[in-house]
Amino acid sequence: MRKFHVEITRKAESDITSIFEYILRDDINAAGRWIEEIERQIGSLEIFPTRSPVIPETKELGQEYRHLIYGNYRTIFRIQGSKVIILRVFHGARLLGLDGVRE
């Protein structure tokens, strides 16, 4: 089975930290569960990342992006050769614009 190398951009790392801190203000246990699941989902992309759906905004962005969803949050990534690049993690009510995917 082919294995992919997963990279997380600084912006995505910042997103994860901000969301974790936001959840932490209300519920330490929920914040812990959230970060564990996000880390598990991201780690799972090492194998078969194409299982995740292409995002609706792909046509407007001009490049194929995919996402994972956990609760109210979307993890946006793209596949580049043998790499999976995590670009953003944000609330699912937001649409992804061009400025949101720049590395």
Gaussian input, Z-matrix of N, CA and C with variables (Angstrom, degrees):
# hf/3-21g

backbone

0 1
 N
 C     1     B1
 C     2     B2     1     A1
 N     3     B3     2     A2     1     D1
 C     4     B4     3     A3     2     D2
 C     5     B5     4     A4     3     D3
 N     6     B6     5     A5     4     D4
 C     7     B7     6     A6     5     D5
 C     8     B8     7     A7     6     D6
 N     9     B9     8     A8     7     D7
 C    10    B10     9     A9     8     D8
 C    11    B11    10    A10     9     D9
 N    12    B12    11    A11    10    D10
 C    13    B13    12    A12    11    D11
 C    14    B14    13    A13    12    D12
 N    15    B15    14    A14    13    D13
 C    16    B16    15    A15    14    D14
 C    17    B17    16    A16    15    D15
 N    18    B18    17    A17    16    D16
 C    19    B19    18    A18    17    D17
 C    20    B20    19    A19    18    D18
 N    21    B21    20    A20    19    D19
 C    22    B22    21    A21    20    D20
 C    23    B23    22    A22    21    D21
 N    24    B24    23    A23    22    D22
 C    25    B25    24    A24    23    D23
 C    26    B26    25    A25    24    D24
 N    27    B27    26    A26    25    D25
 C    28    B28    27    A27    26    D26
 C    29    B29    28    A28    27    D27
 N    30    B30    29    A29    28    D28
 C    31    B31    30    A30    29    D29
 C    32    B32    31    A31    30    D30
 N    33    B33    32    A32    31    D31
 C    34    B34    33    A33    32    D32
 C    35    B35    34    A34    33    D33
 N    36    B36    35    A35    34    D34
 C    37    B37    36    A36    35    D35
 C    38    B38    37    A37    36    D36
 N    39    B39    38    A38    37    D37
 C    40    B40    39    A39    38    D38
 C    41    B41    40    A40    39    D39
 N    42    B42    41    A41    40    D40
 C    43    B43    42    A42    41    D41
 C    44    B44    43    A43    42    D42
 N    45    B45    44    A44    43    D43
 C    46    B46    45    A45    44    D44
 C    47    B47    46    A46    45    D45
 N    48    B48    47    A47    46    D46
 C    49    B49    48    A48    47    D47
 C    50    B50    49    A49    48    D48
 N    51    B51    50    A50    49    D49
 C    52    B52    51    A51    50    D50
 C    53    B53    52    A52    51    D51
 N    54    B54    53    A53    52    D52
 C    55    B55    54    A54    53    D53
 C    56    B56    55    A55    54    D54
 N    57    B57    56    A56    55    D55
 C    58    B58    57    A57    56    D56
 C    59    B59    58    A58    57    D57
 N    60    B60    59    A59    58    D58
 C    61    B61    60    A60    59    D59
 C    62    B62    61    A61    60    D60
 N    63    B63    62    A62    61    D61
 C    64    B64    63    A63    62    D62
 C    65    B65    64    A64    63    D63
 N    66    B66    65    A65    64    D64
 C    67    B67    66    A66    65    D65
 C    68    B68    67    A67    66    D66
 N    69    B69    68    A68    67    D67
 C    70    B70    69    A69    68    D68
 C    71    B71    70    A70    69    D69
 N    72    B72    71    A71    70    D70
 C    73    B73    72    A72    71    D71
 C    74    B74    73    A73    72    D72
 N    75    B75    74    A74    73    D73
 C    76    B76    75    A75    74    D74
 C    77    B77    76    A76    75    D75
 N    78    B78    77    A77    76    D76
 C    79    B79    78    A78    77    D77
 C    80    B80    79    A79    78    D78
 N    81    B81    80    A80    79    D79
 C    82    B82    81    A81    80    D80
 C    83    B83    82    A82    81    D81
 N    84    B84    83    A83    82    D82
 C    85    B85    84    A84    83    D83
 C    86    B86    85    A85    84    D84
 N    87    B87    86    A86    85    D85
 C    88    B88    87    A87    86    D86
 C    89    B89    88    A88    87    D87
 N    90    B90    89    A89    88    D88
 C    91    B91    90    A90    89    D89
 C    92    B92    91    A91    90    D90
 N    93    B93    92    A92    91    D91
 C    94    B94    93    A93    92    D92
 C    95    B95    94    A94    93    D93
 N    96    B96    95    A95    94    D94
 C    97    B97    96    A96    95    D95
 C    98    B98    97    A97    96    D96
 N    99    B99    98    A98    97    D97
 C   100   B100    99    A99    98    D98
 C   101   B101   100   A100    99    D99
 N   102   B102   101   A101   100   D100
 C   103   B103   102   A102   101   D101
 C   104   B104   103   A103   102   D102
 N   105   B105   104   A104   103   D103
 C   106   B106   105   A105   104   D104
 C   107   B107   106   A106   105   D105
 N   108   B108   107   A107   106   D106
 C   109   B109   108   A108   107   D107
 C   110   B110   109   A109   108   D108
 N   111   B111   110   A110   109   D109
 C   112   B112   111   A111   110   D110
 C   113   B113   112   A112   111   D111
 N   114   B114   113   A113   112   D112
 C   115   B115   114   A114   113   D113
 C   116   B116   115   A115   114   D114
 N   117   B117   116   A116   115   D115
 C   118   B118   117   A117   116   D116
 C   119   B119   118   A118   117   D117
 N   120   B120   119   A119   118   D118
 C   121   B121   120   A120   119   D119
 C   122   B122   121   A121   120   D120
 N   123   B123   122   A122   121   D121
 C   124   B124   123   A123   122   D122
 C   125   B125   124   A124   123   D123
 N   126   B126   125   A125   124   D124
 C   127   B127   126   A126   125   D125
 C   128   B128   127   A127   126   D126
 N   129   B129   128   A128   127   D127
 C   130   B130   129   A129   128   D128
 C   131   B131   130   A130   129   D129
 N   132   B132   131   A131   130   D130
 C   133   B133   132   A132   131   D131
 C   134   B134   133   A133   132   D132
 N   135   B135   134   A134   133   D133
 C   136   B136   135   A135   134   D134
 C   137   B137   136   A136   135   D135
 N   138   B138   137   A137   136   D136
 C   139   B139   138   A138   137   D137
 C   140   B140   139   A139   138   D138
 N   141   B141   140   A140   139   D139
 C   142   B142   141   A141   140   D140
 C   143   B143   142   A142   141   D141
 N   144   B144   143   A143   142   D142
 C   145   B145   144   A144   143   D143
 C   146   B146   145   A145   144   D144
 N   147   B147   146   A146   145   D145
 C   148   B148   147   A147   146   D146
 C   149   B149   148   A148   147   D147
 N   150   B150   149   A149   148   D148
 C   151   B151   150   A150   149   D149
 C   152   B152   151   A151   150   D150
 N   153   B153   152   A152   151   D151
 C   154   B154   153   A153   152   D152
 C   155   B155   154   A154   153   D153
 N   156   B156   155   A155   154   D154
 C   157   B157   156   A156   155   D155
 C   158   B158   157   A157   156   D156
 N   159   B159   158   A158   157   D157
 C   160   B160   159   A159   158   D158
 C   161   B161   160   A160   159   D159
 N   162   B162   161   A161   160   D160
 C   163   B163   162   A162   161   D161
 C   164   B164   163   A163   162   D162
 N   165   B165   164   A164   163   D163
 C   166   B166   165   A165   164   D164
 C   167   B167   166   A166   165   D165
 N   168   B168   167   A167   166   D166
 C   169   B169   168   A168   167   D167
 C   170   B170   169   A169   168   D168
 N   171   B171   170   A170   169   D169
 C   172   B172   171   A171   170   D170
 C   173   B173   172   A172   171   D171
 N   174   B174   173   A173   172   D172
 C   175   B175   174   A174   173   D173
 C   176   B176   175   A175   174   D174
 N   177   B177   176   A176   175   D175
 C   178   B178   177   A177   176   D176
 C   179   B179   178   A178   177   D177
 N   180   B180   179   A179   178   D178
 C   181   B181   180   A180   179   D179
 C   182   B182   181   A181   180   D180
 N   183   B183   182   A182   181   D181
 C   184   B184   183   A183   182   D182
 C   185   B185   184   A184   183   D183
 N   186   B186   185   A185   184   D184
 C   187   B187   186   A186   185   D185
 C   188   B188   187   A187   186   D186
 N   189   B189   188   A188   187   D187
 C   190   B190   189   A189   188   D188
 C   191   B191   190   A190   189   D189
 N   192   B192   191   A191   190   D190
 C   193   B193   192   A192   191   D191
 C   194   B194   193   A193   192   D192
 N   195   B195   194   A194   193   D193
 C   196   B196   195   A195   194   D194
 C   197   B197   196   A196   195   D195
 N   198   B198   197   A197   196   D196
 C   199   B199   198   A198   197   D197
 C   200   B200   199   A199   198   D198
 N   201   B201   200   A200   199   D199
 C   202   B202   201   A201   200   D200
 C   203   B203   202   A202   201   D201
 N   204   B204   203   A203   202   D202
 C   205   B205   204   A204   203   D203
 C   206   B206   205   A205   204   D204
 N   207   B207   206   A206   205   D205
 C   208   B208   207   A207   206   D206
 C   209   B209   208   A208   207   D207
 N   210   B210   209   A209   208   D208
 C   211   B211   210   A210   209   D209
 C   212   B212   211   A211   210   D210
 N   213   B213   212   A212   211   D211
 C   214   B214   213   A213   212   D212
 C   215   B215   214   A214   213   D213
 N   216   B216   215   A215   214   D214
 C   217   B217   216   A216   215   D215
 C   218   B218   217   A217   216   D216
 N   219   B219   218   A218   217   D217
 C   220   B220   219   A219   218   D218
 C   221   B221   220   A220   219   D219
 N   222   B222   221   A221   220   D220
 C   223   B223   222   A222   221   D221
 C   224   B224   223   A223   222   D222
 N   225   B225   224   A224   223   D223
 C   226   B226   225   A225   224   D224
 C   227   B227   226   A226   225   D225
 N   228   B228   227   A227   226   D226
 C   229   B229   228   A228   227   D227
 C   230   B230   229   A229   228   D228
 N   231   B231   230   A230   229   D229
 C   232   B232   231   A231   230   D230
 C   233   B233   232   A232   231   D231
 N   234   B234   233   A233   232   D232
 C   235   B235   234   A234   233   D233
 C   236   B236   235   A235   234   D234
 N   237   B237   236   A236   235   D235
 C   238   B238   237   A237   236   D236
 C   239   B239   238   A238   237   D237
 N   240   B240   239   A239   238   D238
 C   241   B241   240   A240   239   D239
 C   242   B242   241   A241   240   D240
 N   243   B243   242   A242   241   D241
 C   244   B244   243   A243   242   D242
 C   245   B245   244   A244   243   D243
 N   246   B246   245   A245   244   D244
 C   247   B247   246   A246   245   D245
 C   248   B248   247   A247   246   D246
 N   249   B249   248   A248   247   D247
 C   250   B250   249   A249   248   D248
 C   251   B251   250   A250   249   D249
 N   252   B252   251   A251   250   D250
 C   253   B253   252   A252   251   D251
 C   254   B254   253   A253   252   D252
 N   255   B255   254   A254   253   D253
 C   256   B256   255   A255   254   D254
 C   257   B257   256   A256   255   D255
 N   258   B258   257   A257   256   D256
 C   259   B259   258   A258   257   D257
 C   260   B260   259   A259   258   D258
 N   261   B261   260   A260   259   D259
 C   262   B262   261   A261   260   D260
 C   263   B263   262   A262   261   D261
 N   264   B264   263   A263   262   D262
 C   265   B265   264   A264   263   D263
 C   266   B266   265   A265   264   D264
 N   267   B267   266   A266   265   D265
 C   268   B268   267   A267   266   D266
 C   269   B269   268   A268   267   D267
 N   270   B270   269   A269   268   D268
 C   271   B271   270   A270   269   D269
 C   272   B272   271   A271   270   D270
 N   273   B273   272   A272   271   D271
 C   274   B274   273   A273   272   D272
 C   275   B275   274   A274   273   D273
 N   276   B276   275   A275   274   D274
 C   277   B277   276   A276   275   D275
 C   278   B278   277   A277   276   D276
 N   279   B279   278   A278   277   D277
 C   280   B280   279   A279   278   D278
 C   281   B281   280   A280   279   D279
 N   282   B282   281   A281   280   D280
 C   283   B283   282   A282   281   D281
 C   284   B284   283   A283   282   D282
 N   285   B285   284   A284   283   D283
 C   286   B286   285   A285   284   D284
 C   287   B287   286   A286   285   D285
 N   288   B288   287   A287   286   D286
 C   289   B289   288   A288   287   D287
 C   290   B290   289   A289   288   D288
 N   291   B291   290   A290   289   D289
 C   292   B292   291   A291   290   D290
 C   293   B293   292   A292   291   D291
 N   294   B294   293   A293   292   D292
 C   295   B295   294   A294   293   D293
 C   296   B296   295   A295   294   D294
 N   297   B297   296   A296   295   D295
 C   298   B298   297   A297   296   D296
 C   299   B299   298   A298   297   D297
 N   300   B300   299   A299   298   D298
 C   301   B301   300   A300   299   D299
 C   302   B302   301   A301   300   D300
 N   303   B303   302   A302   301   D301
 C   304   B304   303   A303   302   D302
 C   305   B305   304   A304   303   D303
 N   306   B306   305   A305   304   D304
 C   307   B307   306   A306   305   D305
 C   308   B308   307   A307   306   D306

   B1=1.4470
   B2=1.5383
   B3=1.3103
   B4=1.4665
   B5=1.5232
   B6=1.3246
   B7=1.4593
   B8=1.5227
   B9=1.3234
   B10=1.4603
   B11=1.5264
   B12=1.3144
   B13=1.4648
   B14=1.5256
   B15=1.3282
   B16=1.4617
   B17=1.5264
   B18=1.3279
   B19=1.4619
   B20=1.5252
   B21=1.3311
   B22=1.4608
   B23=1.5256
   B24=1.3267
   B25=1.4605
   B26=1.5290
   B27=1.3188
   B28=1.4718
   B29=1.5251
   B30=1.3340
   B31=1.4618
   B32=1.5244
   B33=1.3298
   B34=1.4643
   B35=1.5244
   B36=1.3219
   B37=1.4701
   B38=1.5232
   B39=1.3264
   B40=1.4638
   B41=1.5257
   B42=1.3381
   B43=1.4689
   B44=1.5252
   B45=1.3244
   B46=1.4638
   B47=1.5279
   B48=1.3160
   B49=1.4658
   B50=1.5222
   B51=1.3288
   B52=1.4675
   B53=1.5229
   B54=1.3292
   B55=1.4657
   B56=1.5231
   B57=1.3216
   B58=1.4628
   B59=1.5314
   B60=1.3248
   B61=1.4666
   B62=1.5319
   B63=1.3225
   B64=1.4693
   B65=1.5361
   B66=1.3311
   B67=1.4689
   B68=1.5273
   B69=1.3232
   B70=1.4598
   B71=1.5234
   B72=1.3298
   B73=1.4696
   B74=1.5228
   B75=1.3302
   B76=1.4649
   B77=1.5194
   B78=1.3434
   B79=1.4659
   B80=1.5209
   B81=1.3276
   B82=1.4665
   B83=1.5301
   B84=1.3375
   B85=1.4645
   B86=1.5243
   B87=1.3305
   B88=1.4712
   B89=1.5249
   B90=1.3251
   B91=1.4681
   B92=1.5251
   B93=1.3128
   B94=1.4654
   B95=1.5123
   B96=1.3293
   B97=1.4764
   B98=1.5246
   B99=1.3508
   B100=1.4548
   B101=1.5358
   B102=1.3263
   B103=1.4649
   B104=1.5306
   B105=1.3251
   B106=1.4664
   B107=1.5230
   B108=1.3320
   B109=1.4644
   B110=1.5281
   B111=1.3232
   B112=1.4678
   B113=1.5255
   B114=1.3267
   B115=1.4656
   B116=1.5222
   B117=1.3343
   B118=1.4682
   B119=1.5275
   B120=1.3473
   B121=1.4646
   B122=1.5248
   B123=1.3223
   B124=1.4630
   B125=1.5263
   B126=1.3228
   B127=1.4597
   B128=1.5181
   B129=1.3196
   B130=1.4679
   B131=1.5257
   B132=1.3218
   B133=1.4678
   B134=1.5211
   B135=1.3382
   B136=1.4630
   B137=1.5234
   B138=1.3261
   B139=1.4589
   B140=1.5269
   B141=1.3146
   B142=1.4630
   B143=1.5331
   B144=1.3310
   B145=1.4677
   B146=1.5295
   B147=1.3256
   B148=1.4651
   B149=1.5301
   B150=1.3174
   B151=1.4693
   B152=1.5176
   B153=1.3179
   B154=1.4671
   B155=1.5200
   B156=1.3312
   B157=1.4622
   B158=1.5298
   B159=1.3171
   B160=1.4629
   B161=1.5247
   B162=1.3309
   B163=1.4686
   B164=1.5306
   B165=1.3297
   B166=1.4644
   B167=1.5293
   B168=1.3339
   B169=1.4621
   B170=1.5234
   B171=1.3315
   B172=1.4614
   B173=1.5250
   B174=1.3165
   B175=1.4682
   B176=1.5236
   B177=1.3273
   B178=1.4624
   B179=1.5267
   B180=1.3234
   B181=1.4623
   B182=1.5270
   B183=1.3287
   B184=1.4625
   B185=1.5171
   B186=1.3177
   B187=1.4547
   B188=1.5244
   B189=1.3226
   B190=1.4556
   B191=1.5327
   B192=1.3038
   B193=1.4586
   B194=1.5176
   B195=1.3058
   B196=1.4637
   B197=1.5154
   B198=1.3321
   B199=1.4545
   B200=1.5190
   B201=1.3212
   B202=1.4512
   B203=1.5250
   B204=1.3010
   B205=1.4588
   B206=1.5255
   B207=1.3232
   B208=1.4592
   B209=1.5166
   B210=1.3100
   B211=1.4597
   B212=1.5158
   B213=1.3288
   B214=1.4645
   B215=1.5230
   B216=1.3172
   B217=1.4644
   B218=1.5221
   B219=1.3218
   B220=1.4707
   B221=1.5231
   B222=1.3139
   B223=1.4577
   B224=1.5289
   B225=1.3344
   B226=1.4622
   B227=1.5304
   B228=1.3294
   B229=1.4654
   B230=1.5196
   B231=1.3327
   B232=1.4593
   B233=1.5070
   B234=1.3009
   B235=1.4598
   B236=1.5253
   B237=1.3247
   B238=1.4617
   B239=1.5233
   B240=1.3193
   B241=1.4652
   B242=1.5142
   B243=1.3282
   B244=1.4609
   B245=1.5234
   B246=1.3385
   B247=1.4596
   B248=1.5220
   B249=1.3207
   B250=1.4579
   B251=1.5224
   B252=1.3174
   B253=1.4605
   B254=1.5262
   B255=1.3295
   B256=1.4572
   B257=1.5219
   B258=1.3315
   B259=1.4574
   B260=1.5191
   B261=1.3132
   B262=1.4722
   B263=1.5220
   B264=1.3247
   B265=1.4558
   B266=1.5151
   B267=1.3390
   B268=1.4589
   B269=1.5218
   B270=1.3230
   B271=1.4605
   B272=1.5241
   B273=1.3059
   B274=1.4533
   B275=1.5087
   B276=1.3302
   B277=1.4591
   B278=1.5325
   B279=1.3188
   B280=1.4655
   B281=1.5250
   B282=1.3150
   B283=1.4538
   B284=1.5152
   B285=1.2879
   B286=1.4533
   B287=1.5165
   B288=1.3273
   B289=1.4562
   B290=1.5143
   B291=1.3097
   B292=1.4685
   B293=1.5179
   B294=1.3141
   B295=1.4562
   B296=1.5177
   B297=1.2971
   B298=1.4505
   B299=1.5057
   B300=1.3302
   B301=1.4592
   B302=1.5139
   B303=1.2853
   B304=1.4624
   B305=1.5195
   B306=1.3363
   B307=1.4746
   B308=1.4948
   A1=108.80
   A2=115.75
   A3=122.03
   A4=110.77
   A5=115.11
   A6=120.30
   A7=108.95
   A8=116.29
   A9=123.25
   A10=109.31
   A11=115.55
   A12=122.16
   A13=107.07
   A14=116.75
   A15=121.48
   A16=109.26
   A17=115.93
   A18=122.40
   A19=108.55
   A20=115.69
   A21=121.12
   A22=108.22
   A23=117.15
   A24=120.50
   A25=110.09
   A26=115.17
   A27=119.85
   A28=111.27
   A29=115.75
   A30=119.88
   A31=110.60
   A32=117.34
   A33=120.78
   A34=110.60
   A35=117.40
   A36=120.38
   A37=110.54
   A38=116.22
   A39=121.36
   A40=110.75
   A41=116.38
   A42=120.72
   A43=110.52
   A44=116.27
   A45=121.66
   A46=110.30
   A47=116.41
   A48=120.61
   A49=111.24
   A50=116.75
   A51=120.85
   A52=112.07
   A53=116.76
   A54=120.54
   A55=109.97
   A56=117.05
   A57=121.00
   A58=110.42
   A59=116.79
   A60=120.61
   A61=111.80
   A62=116.47
   A63=120.84
   A64=110.62
   A65=117.02
   A66=121.19
   A67=110.11
   A68=116.05
   A69=122.17
   A70=112.45
   A71=117.20
   A72=120.54
   A73=112.35
   A74=116.50
   A75=120.70
   A76=113.81
   A77=116.68
   A78=118.64
   A79=110.41
   A80=116.24
   A81=121.07
   A82=111.69
   A83=116.79
   A84=120.06
   A85=111.53
   A86=116.58
   A87=120.54
   A88=110.18
   A89=117.00
   A90=120.50
   A91=110.18
   A92=116.76
   A93=120.51
   A94=112.44
   A95=116.32
   A96=120.14
   A97=110.72
   A98=116.15
   A99=120.33
   A100=110.60
   A101=117.03
   A102=119.92
   A103=110.73
   A104=117.68
   A105=120.48
   A106=111.03
   A107=117.19
   A108=120.02
   A109=111.49
   A110=117.67
   A111=120.08
   A112=109.76
   A113=117.15
   A114=120.75
   A115=111.22
   A116=117.30
   A117=120.70
   A118=110.72
   A119=115.89
   A120=119.50
   A121=111.51
   A122=116.29
   A123=119.74
   A124=109.99
   A125=116.97
   A126=120.51
   A127=112.73
   A128=117.22
   A129=120.72
   A130=112.60
   A131=117.06
   A132=120.02
   A133=112.86
   A134=117.14
   A135=119.99
   A136=111.15
   A137=116.07
   A138=121.23
   A139=108.99
   A140=116.10
   A141=124.40
   A142=114.00
   A143=117.90
   A144=120.02
   A145=113.81
   A146=117.17
   A147=119.50
   A148=112.42
   A149=117.61
   A150=120.29
   A151=110.94
   A152=116.10
   A153=121.39
   A154=109.33
   A155=116.67
   A156=119.32
   A157=113.43
   A158=114.22
   A159=121.58
   A160=106.90
   A161=116.74
   A162=120.07
   A163=111.04
   A164=117.22
   A165=120.97
   A166=113.37
   A167=118.14
   A168=121.57
   A169=113.85
   A170=118.06
   A171=121.75
   A172=112.86
   A173=117.95
   A174=120.34
   A175=111.49
   A176=117.20
   A177=121.22
   A178=111.64
   A179=116.89
   A180=121.13
   A181=112.67
   A182=117.23
   A183=120.34
   A184=114.78
   A185=117.60
   A186=121.58
   A187=107.36
   A188=116.74
   A189=119.47
   A190=111.23
   A191=114.97
   A192=122.76
   A193=107.66
   A194=115.94
   A195=122.45
   A196=109.10
   A197=115.99
   A198=118.00
   A199=112.66
   A200=112.82
   A201=123.31
   A202=105.71
   A203=116.70
   A204=120.07
   A205=108.36
   A206=115.24
   A207=121.60
   A208=107.76
   A209=116.09
   A210=120.35
   A211=109.42
   A212=115.84
   A213=121.27
   A214=113.33
   A215=118.16
   A216=120.89
   A217=112.86
   A218=114.01
   A219=122.65
   A220=109.18
   A221=116.24
   A222=122.77
   A223=106.11
   A224=116.41
   A225=122.37
   A226=109.02
   A227=116.02
   A228=119.81
   A229=110.22
   A230=114.14
   A231=119.83
   A232=108.41
   A233=114.96
   A234=121.85
   A235=106.68
   A236=115.08
   A237=121.03
   A238=107.25
   A239=115.52
   A240=119.73
   A241=110.31
   A242=116.81
   A243=121.10
   A244=112.09
   A245=116.62
   A246=121.29
   A247=111.23
   A248=115.36
   A249=123.04
   A250=104.88
   A251=116.59
   A252=121.31
   A253=108.80
   A254=115.45
   A255=121.61
   A256=107.04
   A257=116.83
   A258=121.52
   A259=113.44
   A260=117.48
   A261=121.13
   A262=109.64
   A263=115.08
   A264=123.55
   A265=105.11
   A266=117.05
   A267=119.34
   A268=111.31
   A269=115.44
   A270=121.45
   A271=109.90
   A272=116.10
   A273=122.28
   A274=115.65
   A275=118.57
   A276=121.05
   A277=111.14
   A278=117.13
   A279=120.78
   A280=110.49
   A281=116.12
   A282=120.90
   A283=108.28
   A284=115.61
   A285=121.37
   A286=109.51
   A287=117.51
   A288=122.76
   A289=110.13
   A290=116.49
   A291=120.83
   A292=112.53
   A293=117.32
   A294=119.59
   A295=112.04
   A296=117.55
   A297=121.61
   A298=115.81
   A299=118.03
   A300=119.97
   A301=114.00
   A302=117.85
   A303=120.17
   A304=108.35
   A305=115.04
   A306=119.75
   A307=111.27
   D1=132.27
   D2=-179.73
   D3=-68.57
   D4=136.98
   D5=178.82
   D6=-114.78
   D7=135.29
   D8=179.92
   D9=-102.07
   D10=151.60
   D11=174.01
   D12=-93.39
   D13=125.20
   D14=-177.77
   D15=-99.61
   D16=125.87
   D17=176.87
   D18=-117.96
   D19=142.04
   D20=179.07
   D21=-115.30
   D22=123.82
   D23=179.12
   D24=-70.01
   D25=161.47
   D26=177.12
   D27=-60.05
   D28=-38.41
   D29=179.92
   D30=-62.66
   D31=-43.21
   D32=178.70
   D33=-65.70
   D34=-39.82
   D35=176.40
   D36=-60.80
   D37=-42.45
   D38=177.94
   D39=-63.64
   D40=-42.09
   D41=177.12
   D42=-57.31
   D43=-48.23
   D44=-177.13
   D45=-61.59
   D46=-45.10
   D47=178.97
   D48=-61.25
   D49=-46.14
   D50=-179.08
   D51=-62.33
   D52=-43.76
   D53=-179.65
   D54=-66.49
   D55=-44.27
   D56=178.13
   D57=-56.89
   D58=-47.69
   D59=-179.53
   D60=-63.89
   D61=-36.46
   D62=177.74
   D63=-63.82
   D64=-47.97
   D65=179.78
   D66=-65.79
   D67=-38.23
   D68=-178.51
   D69=-58.48
   D70=-33.04
   D71=179.56
   D72=-58.80
   D73=-31.55
   D74=-177.67
   D75=-98.63
   D76=-35.82
   D77=-171.30
   D78=-157.61
   D79=107.30
   D80=-177.81
   D81=-62.28
   D82=-37.52
   D83=-179.75
   D84=-68.18
   D85=-42.29
   D86=178.56
   D87=-63.71
   D88=-39.38
   D89=178.88
   D90=-63.43
   D91=-41.87
   D92=177.76
   D93=-63.23
   D94=-43.96
   D95=177.97
   D96=-63.22
   D97=-40.80
   D98=-177.75
   D99=-63.01
   D100=-49.11
   D101=-177.09
   D102=-65.36
   D103=-38.60
   D104=178.04
   D105=-61.87
   D106=-42.85
   D107=-178.57
   D108=-70.40
   D109=-40.05
   D110=177.74
   D111=-61.55
   D112=-44.80
   D113=178.05
   D114=-62.47
   D115=-40.44
   D116=178.63
   D117=-64.13
   D118=-45.65
   D119=-179.98
   D120=-61.61
   D121=-46.42
   D122=-179.61
   D123=-61.92
   D124=-44.34
   D125=178.16
   D126=-61.26
   D127=-32.68
   D128=-178.89
   D129=-68.13
   D130=-14.55
   D131=-179.20
   D132=-73.61
   D133=-7.37
   D134=175.46
   D135=-61.88
   D136=-26.31
   D137=-178.16
   D138=-122.89
   D139=122.49
   D140=173.95
   D141=55.93
   D142=57.41
   D143=179.52
   D144=-66.74
   D145=-18.43
   D146=179.94
   D147=-71.94
   D148=-3.69
   D149=175.81
   D150=-68.38
   D151=-21.93
   D152=-179.66
   D153=-80.57
   D154=142.41
   D155=-176.39
   D156=-71.48
   D157=152.66
   D158=172.14
   D159=-71.59
   D160=138.18
   D161=-176.50
   D162=-76.60
   D163=152.56
   D164=-179.43
   D165=-61.14
   D166=-28.78
   D167=-176.77
   D168=-76.72
   D169=-3.57
   D170=-175.18
   D171=-54.21
   D172=-42.76
   D173=-178.33
   D174=-59.90
   D175=-42.65
   D176=-179.30
   D177=-70.68
   D178=-30.37
   D179=-175.66
   D180=-85.30
   D181=-18.96
   D182=176.03
   D183=77.86
   D184=10.70
   D185=177.27
   D186=-149.02
   D187=151.95
   D188=-177.40
   D189=-80.82
   D190=121.12
   D191=175.25
   D192=-121.39
   D193=150.87
   D194=179.19
   D195=-125.25
   D196=169.68
   D197=177.77
   D198=-146.61
   D199=156.59
   D200=168.07
   D201=-113.07
   D202=147.17
   D203=179.13
   D204=-122.78
   D205=134.03
   D206=173.32
   D207=-138.15
   D208=115.49
   D209=-176.67
   D210=59.35
   D211=-124.35
   D212=-179.70
   D213=-92.91
   D214=7.83
   D215=-171.49
   D216=-116.46
   D217=145.95
   D218=178.69
   D219=-114.95
   D220=135.40
   D221=172.14
   D222=-106.84
   D223=113.73
   D224=-176.53
   D225=-96.69
   D226=132.62
   D227=179.38
   D228=-146.48
   D229=165.52
   D230=171.96
   D231=-133.09
   D232=156.31
   D233=179.25
   D234=-105.21
   D235=127.48
   D236=-179.88
   D237=-131.60
   D238=99.10
   D239=-176.85
   D240=63.43
   D241=-120.57
   D242=179.68
   D243=-97.59
   D244=14.38
   D245=179.55
   D246=-112.72
   D247=146.25
   D248=169.33
   D249=-114.43
   D250=122.41
   D251=-177.16
   D252=-110.12
   D253=116.16
   D254=177.79
   D255=-81.92
   D256=118.67
   D257=-173.45
   D258=-99.54
   D259=-42.93
   D260=-176.07
   D261=-150.70
   D262=154.82
   D263=168.37
   D264=-135.41
   D265=121.21
   D266=-177.10
   D267=-155.80
   D268=171.71
   D269=-178.87
   D270=-62.07
   D271=136.70
   D272=-175.46
   D273=-65.07
   D274=-16.99
   D275=179.23
   D276=-73.08
   D277=-17.87
   D278=-179.78
   D279=-86.36
   D280=144.65
   D281=171.02
   D282=-93.33
   D283=151.63
   D284=-179.04
   D285=-89.05
   D286=125.03
   D287=175.92
   D288=-103.85
   D289=173.33
   D290=179.16
   D291=-56.26
   D292=-39.65
   D293=-179.83
   D294=-66.21
   D295=-19.98
   D296=-178.62
   D297=-81.04
   D298=-12.59
   D299=-176.40
   D300=-113.89
   D301=0.92
   D302=178.79
   D303=-68.84
   D304=135.82
   D305=-179.34
   D306=-85.93

